[in-house]
Amino acid sequence: YVTDFLTRAREKGFVVPDVLFKTALDRIRNSVVNADEPEKDGGRDLAYGLYVLAKNGAAPIGDLRYLADTKLKNLATPIAKAQLAAALALVGDRARAERVYANAVDSLQPKPVLEFGRTDYGSSLRDAAALVSLASEGNAPKATLTLAVERVEAARGLTPYTSPQENAWLVLASRALAKEAQGLKGTR
């Protein structure tokens, strides 16, 4: 989470000490190399780590393709699938990215909140909002983005309150949609 935050801060022009940032990326690289197979732990940390590395131009492309081609069904959550898709898009593998985005959307089936929280602090609402943000970032097909927005609306309608995780991803999704709308204005 910290390295993702630092990456976003750097993208916005904030000063992040290079030594600190390189150390954070090295730590993620090491955790990715030593990660369990997704069959064992659902691949949540692995997908997130690969996404952060891809945002920084340091993702191992072979690992991304391997996960997409052989381990996608073992990724436990829609957000993990969306992070893998975004990482693939960031490294330029559009075909795999679109396939994985579609799988992430298909795996999002919002349900009424009966139990509060998951081990990764996630929910259908958090995952749907993350998918909107990550799909926009990865220039996913507009149909994918539209379906993801529909999943956010459905999940929000079933959620009596929102958590900090959900709120953070909802803000990122809102910003992504505003950027998308701005892009549409510019194409007139």
C-alpha positions in Angstrom: 0.0 0.0 0.0 2.8 2.4 0.9 4.6 1.9 -2.4 1.3 2.4 -4.3 0.8 5.6 -2.4 4.3 6.8 -3.0 3.9 6.0 -6.7 0.7 8.0 -6.9 2.4 10.9 -5.0 5.3 10.9 -7.5 2.8 10.9 -10.4 1.3 14.0 -9.0 4.6 15.7 -8.7 5.3 15.3 -5.0 8.9 14.7 -4.0 9.6 11.2 -2.9 13.3 10.4 -2.0 14.8 8.1 -4.6 16.5 5.9 -2.1 13.3 5.3 -0.2 11.3 4.7 -3.4 13.9 2.3 -4.8 13.9 0.4 -1.5 10.1 0.1 -1.6 10.2 -1.2 -5.1 12.9 -3.7 -4.3 10.8 -5.0 -1.4 7.8 -5.5 -3.7 10.0 -7.2 -6.3 11.3 -9.6 -3.6 7.8 -10.4 -2.3 6.6 -11.1 -5.9 9.6 -13.4 -6.5 8.9 -15.3 -3.3 5.1 -15.3 -3.5 3.0 -18.4 -3.0 1.2 -19.8 -6.0 -2.3 -18.3 -6.3 -3.8 -21.7 -5.5 -2.5 -21.4 -2.0 -3.4 -17.8 -1.1 -5.6 -16.4 -3.8 -2.9 -14.3 -5.3 -4.1 -11.0 -3.7 -0.6 -9.8 -2.7 1.0 -11.1 -5.9 -1.5 -9.3 -8.2 -1.2 -6.0 -6.3 2.6 -6.2 -6.2 2.8 -6.9 -9.9 0.4 -3.9 -10.6 2.6 -1.5 -8.5 5.7 -2.8 -10.3 4.0 -2.3 -13.7 3.1 1.3 -12.8 6.8 1.8 -12.2 8.0 0.0 -15.4 9.5 -2.8 -13.4 7.0 -5.7 -13.8 8.3 -9.1 -15.0 6.2 -9.5 -18.2 6.6 -13.2 -18.2 5.1 -13.5 -14.8 2.1 -11.4 -15.8 1.5 -13.5 -18.9 1.9 -16.7 -16.9 -0.7 -15.6 -14.4 -3.1 -14.5 -17.0 -2.8 -17.6 -19.1 -2.6 -20.3 -16.4 -3.6 -19.0 -13.0 -6.4 -16.5 -13.6 -9.1 -18.8 -12.2 -7.0 -19.0 -8.9 -7.1 -15.3 -8.3 -9.5 -15.1 -5.4 -11.0 -11.6 -5.9 -12.1 -9.3 -8.7 -9.7 -6.7 -7.5 -6.8 -9.1 -7.9 -7.9 -9.8 -11.4 -8.3 -6.1 -12.2 -4.8 -5.4 -10.9 -3.4 -8.1 -13.1 -5.3 -6.7 -16.1 -4.1 -3.1 -15.4 -0.5 -4.4 -15.1 -0.8 -6.2 -18.4 -2.2 -3.0 -20.0 0.6 -1.0 -18.5 3.2 -3.2 -20.1 1.4 -3.1 -23.4 -0.2 -6.5 -23.6 -3.7 -5.2 -24.6 -5.2 -8.6 -25.7 -4.5 -10.3 -22.4 -5.5 -7.2 -20.4 -8.9 -7.1 -22.1 -9.5 -10.8 -21.4 -8.5 -10.4 -17.8 -10.6 -7.2 -17.3 -13.6 -9.1 -18.8 -13.0 -12.0 -16.3 -12.8 -9.5 -13.4 -16.2 -7.9 -14.4 -17.8 -11.4 -14.8 -16.6 -12.3 -11.3 -18.2 -9.2 -9.7 -21.6 -10.2 -8.5 -22.7 -7.7 -5.8 -24.7 -9.3 -3.0 -26.3 -7.8 0.1 -23.8 -7.2 2.9 -24.4 -10.0 5.4 -21.0 -10.3 6.7 -18.7 -7.4 7.4 -15.3 -7.5 5.7 -13.0 -10.1 4.2 -9.4 -10.9 5.1 -8.3 -8.3 2.6 -10.7 -5.6 3.9 -12.6 -5.9 0.6 -16.2 -6.0 -0.5 -18.0 -6.1 -3.8 -18.3 -2.3 -3.7 -14.5 -1.9 -3.1 -13.7 -4.4 -5.9 -16.2 -2.8 -8.3 -14.8 0.7 -7.7 -11.3 -0.5 -8.0 -12.2 -2.1 -11.3 -13.6 1.2 -12.6 -10.3 3.0 -11.7 -8.0 0.2 -13.0 -10.0 -0.3 -16.2 -9.8 3.5 -16.9 -6.1 3.5 -16.1 -5.5 0.6 -18.5 -7.7 2.0 -21.3 -10.0 -1.0 -21.1 -12.8 -1.1 -23.7 -15.6 1.3 -22.9 -18.0 -1.7 -22.6 -15.8 -3.0 -19.7 -15.8 0.4 -18.0 -19.6 0.7 -18.4 -20.2 -2.8 -16.9 -17.8 -2.0 -14.0 -19.8 1.3 -13.3 -23.0 -0.8 -13.3 -21.4 -3.1 -10.7 -20.5 -0.1 -8.5 -24.1 1.1 -8.7 -25.5 -2.3 -7.8 -23.1 -2.9 -5.0 -23.6 0.6 -3.5 -27.4 0.0 -3.5 -26.8 -3.1 -1.4 -24.4 -1.5 1.1 -25.7 0.4 4.1 -22.4 2.1 4.9 -19.0 2.4 3.4 -15.6 1.5 4.7 -12.3 3.5 4.3 -11.2 1.0 1.6 -14.4 1.4 -0.3 -14.3 5.2 0.1 -10.7 5.4 -1.2 -11.5 3.3 -4.3 -14.7 5.2 -4.9 -12.7 8.5 -4.9 -10.2 6.9 -7.4 -13.1 5.6 -9.5 -14.8 9.1 -9.5 -11.6 10.7 -10.6 -11.1 8.1 -13.4 -14.6 8.7 -14.6 -14.1 12.5 -14.5 -10.9 12.1 -16.6 -12.8 9.8 -19.0 -15.5 12.5 -19.4 -12.9 15.2 -19.9 -11.4 13.0 -22.7 -14.8 12.8 -24.3 -15.2 16.6 -24.2 -11.8 16.9 -26.0 -12.9 14.7 -28.9 -15.8 16.8 -30.0 
